[in-house]
Amino acid sequence: MSDNQDLHNQLIKLGDMIGDGLHLEPDGKWISQEYRRVAKALGYPVSPSRKSNVAGINEAMKEALKTAKCQCGGKLKQTRSGSYRAKCIAPNCTNKYQFKSKRVKA
């Protein structure tokens, strides 16, 4: 068999493993990585991994929360790092807010 055929067979086996969900197991990360490597070697287009923008989101939320206030007058706090959600920190208030990202035109 040619090297190309071996790579195709390996790609199929890895794809079956991904289909069975083995790549989601604790020690299965190698399956996804190997699949991407083999697909790239065969010349298939492989999309790049999504880039993290947590720092940018946190900075934008910090600026937005300086001026934003709850309807009850309480302060708002970001619910978790990297999210555009905020909740009121007043004791009896359960209001939650969803902020929008400001897109920069290139």
PyMOL commands that set and color helices and strands:
alter all, ss='L'
color gray80, all
select helices_A, chain A and resi 3-19+22-24+29-42+54-67
alter helices_A, ss='H'
color red, helices_A
select strands_A, chain A and resi 76-78+85-88+96-98
alter strands_A, ss='S'
color yellow, strands_A
deselect
rebuild
show_as cartoon
